[in-house]
Amino acid sequence: MKDILIGIIIVIVAFFIIDFIYTEKNTCLIDENNSYSEVKCGIIKKELNVDIDLFGRYW
């Protein structure tokens, strides 16, 4: 059971590292206060349209 938890944690950390690298290349238009701004966005925002604003970028 402990090995499964460690494996899941490793997968989650690897996903966030890969997504962080992915966000360096991709941008999205975000509507904030009736004005559009171009921000860096990752896989979660681009594919699932879930707004998670963390560290100045949308994951």
C-alpha positions in Angstrom: 0.0 0.0 0.0 2.9 2.3 0.8 4.4 1.7 -2.6 1.2 2.6 -4.4 1.0 5.9 -2.5 4.6 6.8 -3.4 3.9 5.9 -7.0 0.9 8.1 -7.1 2.8 11.0 -5.6 5.6 10.6 -8.1 3.1 10.6 -11.0 1.4 13.8 -9.7 4.8 15.6 -9.3 5.9 14.5 -12.7 2.6 15.7 -14.2 3.1 19.2 -12.7 6.7 19.4 -13.8 5.7 18.5 -17.4 2.7 20.8 -17.3 5.0 23.7 -16.1 7.3 23.2 -19.0 4.2 23.0 -21.3 2.9 26.3 -20.0 6.1 28.1 -21.1 5.1 27.6 -24.7 1.3 28.1 -24.7 -0.9 31.0 -24.0 -4.7 31.5 -23.6 -6.9 34.6 -23.6 -8.6 35.1 -20.2 -11.5 37.5 -19.7 -10.8 39.4 -16.5 -12.8 42.5 -15.6 -14.2 42.9 -19.1 -10.8 42.9 -20.7 -8.9 40.1 -22.3 -5.4 39.3 -21.2 -3.0 36.8 -22.6 -1.6 34.5 -19.9 0.3 31.2 -19.9 -1.9 28.2 -19.7 -1.3 24.5 -19.3 -2.9 21.2 -20.2 -5.7 21.4 -17.6 -6.9 24.9 -18.8 -6.5 24.2 -22.5 -8.1 20.8 -22.6 -10.5 20.7 -19.7 -11.2 24.5 -19.4 -10.7 24.4 -15.6 -9.4 27.7 -14.1 -6.7 27.1 -11.6 -4.7 30.3 -11.2 -1.5 29.4 -9.5 2.0 31.1 -9.7 0.8 33.6 -12.3 -0.3 31.0 -14.8 -3.4 29.0 -15.5 -2.9 25.2 -15.0 
